[in-house]
């Protein structure tokens, strides 16, 4: 059986109520209670599970009032066939349900419970349930928007990193081909002048110019290695060894390297992420750690590539890590996510810092198949 009642209010957007009730008298009492609240409403009564399923799927109700015990089924049965996309609250309005059963129903997701002896509270219960549901929907929408925003931000960060690497490679090639070629030509000309001049003063100027030229050549080579680490062509271990040795020569801080490797080949973008992690960590250590030793451990067993770099320096607090300008480590976390991994940072003031990059092989597989490039 299906019947409908409309309130006399002239409101444009009434509350559309589906009333699951097999007693016409109780239905009328509920409608009278609704009229007394002054709320604009449209109510449709159904008394079978079949009619309920038809109405809840095909109509645009935004609230359900349901008796608990009905002929041949219960409100829990009706709740179980309610579509997940139904946006309105589901409220029990019953005189034959105990408190324990009502609490259990609410745990299932039912919005509220009201005893039929307390129909004078119906308007407040409906309004509260609608408000709670609206807030929940707003939160879900905000959470979805936040998730989408984070996803777009991660995509942008990944695109930015890729763009930066491409630009770095382009600049490195220009330095090698243009500046490097010009410096090499100048070196040849200075050598020719040195062979064809015997004047001491000219020789002194040539020697000075040669020394400055050698410094420029060394600087250009160092810049090229920083921009595009061609040593990565020899593998992550070789490139990391070179980084650590250069760091030790430059800073005087002792370095210890441990590697446990299989024969597995890693995607180039994964190795680049690991290389940049070590590079950024060493930069931070040289600036802030005030340490006496740096350790690097590289392992790719048990299905995960793990790169851990640690120091025995002063460490830092959570507040320091969350400073607005702490972009270096945050950038490394985004880079780790872009290759399907994650970055863990452990640090306490006075007890050093450990940075651990982990990339599961199955997450990196797509990158390997795509033939990631520097």
C-alpha positions in Angstrom: 0.0 0.0 0.0 1.2 3.5 -0.8 -0.4 6.8 0.1 0.7 10.4 0.3 0.1 13.4 2.4 1.3 17.0 1.8 1.7 19.7 4.4 -0.3 22.9 3.8 2.8 25.0 3.8 3.6 27.0 0.7 7.4 26.4 1.0 9.0 25.6 -2.2 11.4 22.9 -0.9 9.5 20.6 1.6 11.2 17.7 3.4 10.3 14.6 1.3 9.7 11.8 3.8 9.2 8.1 3.0 7.3 6.6 6.0 7.7 2.8 6.4 4.7 2.0 8.5 2.1 -0.7 8.4 -0.4 1.1 10.7 -2.5 3.7 9.1 -3.4 5.2 12.5 0.3 5.5 13.5 1.0 7.1 10.2 -1.7 9.7 10.7 -0.4 10.4 14.2 3.1 11.0 12.7 1.7 13.3 10.1 -0.2 15.3 12.8 3.0 15.6 14.7 4.8 16.8 11.6 2.1 19.4 10.9 2.5 20.7 14.5 6.2 21.4 14.0 5.4 23.8 11.2 8.0 22.1 9.0 7.1 21.9 5.3 6.9 18.3 4.3 5.7 15.7 1.8 5.2 12.2 3.2 4.6 9.0 1.4 3.7 5.8 3.3 4.7 2.3 2.3 4.0 -0.9 4.3 5.9 -3.6 2.4 9.6 -4.2 1.8 8.9 -4.5 -2.0 7.2 -1.0 -2.1 10.0 0.4 0.1 12.7 -0.8 -2.3 10.8 0.6 -5.3 10.3 4.0 -3.7 13.7 4.4 -2.2 15.3 3.6 -5.6 13.0 5.5 -8.0 11.9 8.6 -6.0 13.7 11.6 -4.6 13.0 11.2 -0.9 15.5 12.8 1.4 14.4 11.2 4.7 13.1 7.9 5.9 10.9 7.3 9.0 10.6 3.6 9.8 8.7 1.5 12.3 10.9 -1.3 13.6 8.6 -4.3 13.5 6.6 -4.6 10.4 4.7 -7.5 8.8 7.3 -10.1 7.7 10.4 -7.9 8.1 12.1 -5.2 10.2 13.5 -1.8 9.7 17.0 -3.4 9.7 15.9 -5.3 6.6 14.8 -2.1 5.0 18.1 -0.4 6.0 20.1 -3.2 4.4 18.4 -2.7 1.0 18.7 1.1 1.1 21.0 2.2 -1.7 24.5 3.5 -0.6 23.8 6.7 -2.6 20.8 7.6 -0.5 21.8 10.9 1.0 19.1 11.4 3.7 18.9 10.2 7.3 17.1 7.0 8.2 15.2 7.4 11.5 13.5 4.7 13.6 10.0 5.7 14.8 8.8 2.8 16.8 7.1 1.7 20.0 8.3 -1.8 20.0 12.1 -1.7 20.2 14.3 -1.9 23.2 17.2 0.5 23.9 19.8 -2.1 23.2 18.3 -2.8 19.8 18.1 0.9 19.0 21.7 1.5 19.9 22.7 -1.5 17.8 20.7 0.0 14.9 22.5 3.3 15.2 25.8 1.5 15.2 24.8 0.1 11.8 24.4 3.7 10.4 20.8 4.5 11.2 20.6 8.2 12.1 18.4 8.3 15.2 15.6 6.6 17.2 12.4 8.0 18.6 9.7 6.2 20.6 6.2 6.7 19.3 5.1 8.0 22.8 7.4 11.0 22.2 6.0 12.2 18.9 6.2 15.8 20.2 10.0 15.5 19.7 9.7 14.4 16.1 10.4 17.8 14.6 13.6 18.3 16.6 14.8 14.8 15.8 14.2 15.3 12.1 15.9 18.7 12.1 18.8 17.4 14.0 19.2 14.4 11.8 19.0 16.5 8.7 21.6 18.9 10.1 24.0 16.1 11.1 23.6 14.4 7.7 24.2 17.7 5.9 27.4 18.3 7.9 28.5 14.7 7.2 27.9 15.2 3.5 29.8 18.5 3.5 32.7 16.8 5.3 32.7 14.0 2.7 32.7 16.5 -0.1 35.5 18.5 1.6 37.5 15.3 2.1 37.0 14.4 -1.6 38.1 17.8 -2.6 41.1 17.6 -0.4 42.1 14.2 -1.7 41.7 15.5 -5.3 43.7 18.6 -4.5 46.5 16.5 -3.0 46.4 14.2 -6.0 46.6 17.2 -8.4 49.4 18.7 -6.2 51.3 15.4 -6.3 50.9 15.3 -10.1 52.1 18.8 -10.4 55.1 18.2 -8.1 56.0 15.1 -10.2 55.7 17.1 -13.4 57.8 19.9 -11.9 60.5 17.4 -10.9 60.5 15.9 -14.3 60.7 19.3 -15.9 63.5 20.3 -13.6 65.5 17.2 -14.5 64.9 17.7 -18.3 66.1 21.4 -17.9 69.1 20.3 -15.9 70.1 17.8 -18.6 69.6 20.4 -21.3 71.8 23.0 -19.4 74.4 20.3 -18.7 74.6 19.5 -22.4 74.9 23.2 -23.3 77.7 23.6 -20.8 79.5 20.6 -22.2 79.0 21.4 -25.8 79.3 25.2 -25.8 81.2 26.4 -22.7 83.2 23.3 -22.4 84.2 23.4 -26.1 85.1 27.1 -25.9 87.2 26.5 -22.8 89.0 23.6 -24.4 89.7 25.8 -27.5 91.1 28.5 -25.3 93.4 26.0 -23.5 94.8 24.9 -26.9 95.4 28.6 -27.9 97.2 29.2 -24.6 99.3 26.1 -25.1 100.2 27.4 -28.6 101.1 30.9 -27.2 103.3 29.3 -24.5 105.2 27.3 -27.2 105.7 30.3 -29.4 106.7 32.9 -26.9 109.9 33.1 -24.9 109.2 36.4 -23.1 109.0 35.9 -19.3 106.3 38.4 -18.8 104.1 36.8 -21.4 104.8 33.4 -20.0 103.7 34.6 -16.6 100.4 35.9 -18.0 99.9 32.6 -19.9 100.4 30.6 -16.7 98.0 32.8 -14.7 95.4 32.5 -17.5 96.0 28.7 -17.7 95.4 28.3 -14.0 92.2 30.3 -14.1 91.1 28.3 -17.2 91.7 25.0 -15.4 89.6 26.3 -12.5 86.8 27.2 -14.9 87.0 23.7 -16.5 86.8 22.1 -13.1 83.9 24.2 -12.1 82.0 23.5 -15.3 82.6 19.8 -14.9 81.3 19.9 -11.3 78.3 21.9 -12.4 77.5 19.4 -15.1 77.8 16.5 -12.6 75.4 18.3 -10.3 73.0 19.1 -13.0 73.0 15.7 -14.7 74.8 12.9 -12.8 76.2 10.9 -15.7 77.8 8.7 -13.2 74.3 7.2 -12.6 74.9 5.4 -15.9 77.3 3.2 -13.9 74.5 2.5 -11.3 73.2 3.9 -8.1 76.0 2.4 -5.9 78.8 4.0 -8.0 77.0 7.4 -8.1 76.4 7.3 -4.3 80.0 6.3 -3.7 81.1 9.3 -5.7 78.8 11.6 -3.8 80.0 10.4 -0.4 83.7 10.6 -1.4 83.2 14.1 -2.8 81.4 15.1 0.4 84.2 13.7 2.6 86.9 15.5 0.6 85.0 18.8 0.7 83.9 18.7 4.4 86.4 16.5 6.1 83.6 14.5 7.7 84.1 10.7 7.8 81.8 8.7 5.6 80.9 5.0 5.8 79.2 3.2 2.9 77.5 -0.2 3.1 75.8 -1.9 0.1 73.9 -5.1 -0.1 72.7 -5.5 -3.6 71.1 -8.2 -5.8 71.6 -8.2 -9.6 68.2 -6.5 -10.1 68.1 -3.6 -12.5 66.2 -0.5 -11.2 64.3 2.0 -13.3 66.3 5.2 -14.0 63.8 7.4 -12.3 64.0 5.3 -9.2 67.8 5.5 -9.1 67.6 9.2 -9.8 65.2 9.6 -6.8 67.6 7.7 -4.6 70.5 9.7 -5.9 68.8 13.1 -5.2 67.8 11.8 -1.8 71.4 11.2 -0.9 72.5 14.5 -2.5 69.9 16.6 -0.6 70.6 14.8 2.7 74.4 15.5 2.3 73.6 19.1 1.5 71.5 19.4 4.7 74.2 17.6 6.7 76.9 20.0 5.6 74.8 23.0 6.4 73.1 22.0 9.7 74.2 18.7 11.2 77.6 19.6 12.9 78.4 15.9 12.8 81.6 13.8 12.8 80.4 10.8 10.7 77.9 10.0 7.9 76.7 6.5 7.1 75.0 5.4 3.9 73.3 2.0 3.6 71.9 0.7 0.3 70.0 -2.5 0.0 67.6 -4.0 -2.5 66.6 -7.3 -1.0 63.2 -8.5 0.3 61.4 -6.7 -2.5 62.3 -3.2 -1.5 65.0 -0.8 -2.5 66.1 0.9 0.7 68.5 3.8 0.9 69.3 5.1 4.4 71.6 8.0 5.1 72.3 8.9 8.8 74.6 11.2 10.8 75.6 11.6 14.4 75.0 15.3 14.4 72.7 17.7 16.4 69.4 16.5 14.9 66.4 18.6 14.7 62.9 18.9 16.2 59.5 18.4 14.6 59.0 22.2 14.8 62.1 22.7 12.7 61.0 20.2 10.1 57.6 21.9 9.8 59.0 25.3 9.2 57.4 27.1 6.2 60.8 27.2 4.4 61.7 23.5 5.0 61.1 22.6 1.3 64.1 20.3 0.7 62.9 17.2 2.7 59.3 17.8 1.7 60.4 17.8 -1.9 62.2 14.5 -1.3 59.0 13.0 0.1 57.1 14.1 -3.1 59.8 12.6 -5.2 59.6 9.3 -3.3 55.8 9.2 -3.9 56.3 9.9 -7.6 58.2 6.6 -7.9 55.8 4.6 -5.7 57.9 4.8 -2.5 58.0 6.7 0.7 60.5 8.7 2.8 60.9 8.2 6.6 62.7 10.8 8.6 63.9 10.1 12.2 65.6 12.8 14.2 65.9 14.0 17.8 67.9 17.0 19.0 71.3 15.8 20.0 70.9 12.3 18.6 71.5 12.7 14.9 69.2 12.2 11.9 68.3 9.3 9.7 66.6 9.6 6.3 65.2 6.4 4.8 63.9 6.0 1.2 62.0 2.8 0.5 60.7 1.8 -3.0 58.9 -1.5 -3.3 59.9 -3.3 -6.5 56.2 -3.8 -7.6 55.6 -0.1 -7.3 58.6 0.7 -9.3 57.8 -1.9 -12.0 55.8 0.5 -14.1 58.6 3.0 -14.1 61.0 0.3 -15.2 58.7 -0.8 -18.0 58.3 2.8 -19.1 62.1 3.2 -19.3 62.3 6.2 -17.0 64.8 8.8 -18.1 67.0 11.4 -16.5 
